[in-house]
Amino acid sequence: MATTRNNTAASLMTVKIIANDKGNPAGKLADAELHFTAGPLAGLKLIGFAIWERRGGTGRNVTFPARQYSVNGERRSFALLRPTEDASAQDAVREAILAAYGETEAALQATA
């Protein structure tokens, strides 16, 4: 199941939600992609976002695209989408993805 949602006033991007119908891994609700519709990134998409149910069921979390690597046998990850100055810059993306997932979830419940 995939749905899209425009999430900016200028509609620079669309969030595509791909539901995790398999339930594996536990707690993963969906994957998300950002599809750019205007500007220099038009026609491109950024993949690797995931929506998770928080442990204890107290809300949802969004993980951002990352690359894993190993240092002395220890697994680490390197975030691929990072803020240039303001650390809260990721919050707008996180909120847009959660809002798109909420709309998708509501649409699914309305048809059920």
N, C-alpha and C positions, 0 to 999 in steps of 0.2 A: 504494500500500500504506500503510495507516495502522493503527497499534496504539496502545493506551493503557496506562498504567501508573500505579498509585497510588504516590505517592512520599513521603508523610508519614505519621507515626504516626496522626494524626487524620484522614487522608485529606481534607485541605482542598483539594487540587488533584490533577489528573490531567495527565500529560504525554502529548500526542498527537504521534506521529512520522509524518511524511509523507516517504517515501523519494524521493530524487531519481533517478528511473529514467532520465532523459534524459542524465545525466552532464554537464550544462551549467549553470553554469560549472564548469570543471575543478576538482576538489578538493571540491566541495560534495556532501556525503553525504545530507543530509536537512534538512527544515524541521521545526520543533517549535512547538507551541502549549501554553500552560498553560490548562487548563480548571478553573475554580474550582467546587468542589462543596459548600462550606459557608462560613458566615460572610457578611459583607456583600457579598462579590464573587461569591457563589453564582449560577450561571447565566451568568456572563461568561467570556470567554476573552481571553488576551493573546497576540497573534500577533507574528511577526517574528523569532523565534529561528532560527538556522541552525547546523548541525553541519558542520564542515569537517575534512578530512584536513590535518594540518600539512605544510608543505613539508618534503620529505625523508622523509616517511612515519613520523615519530617521534611519533605520537599524534594526538589530536583536539582541536579547539578549538570553543567555542560563541560565536557572536556574538549580541549582544542587540539588541532593537529600537532603531532609531535613525532620526532624520530628517536628511536631507541638506539643506544650504543652501550658498550661495555668498557668499564675501567677496572682493571684488576679483578675480573670476574664478577663485578657488581653491575647490575643493570641500571642504567640511568636514562633519562629522556631529555630531549632538547626541544623546547617549544618552537614551532615554525612560524606562528603568528604572534608577534610580540609588540608591545607598545613602544613607540619611539621616545616619548617623553612622559606622558601622564599614564600612570599604571591603571587608572580607572577606565582607560579607553576601551578595554576589552568588555567592560560591563554592557555597553550598548549592543554589541554583537551577541553576548550571552542572553540578554533580555529579549532580543529579536528572535533568537532560536527558541527560547522557552515559550514566547508568545505564539510562535508558529506551531509548536508542538501542542500547546493548549487548544488552539483552534482545530488542529487535526483530531485531537482526542475528543473534543466536543462534537465534531462532525460525525465521528465514528459512533459515539454514544447515541446521537440523534437518529442514526440509521439502524441501530440495533433494536 
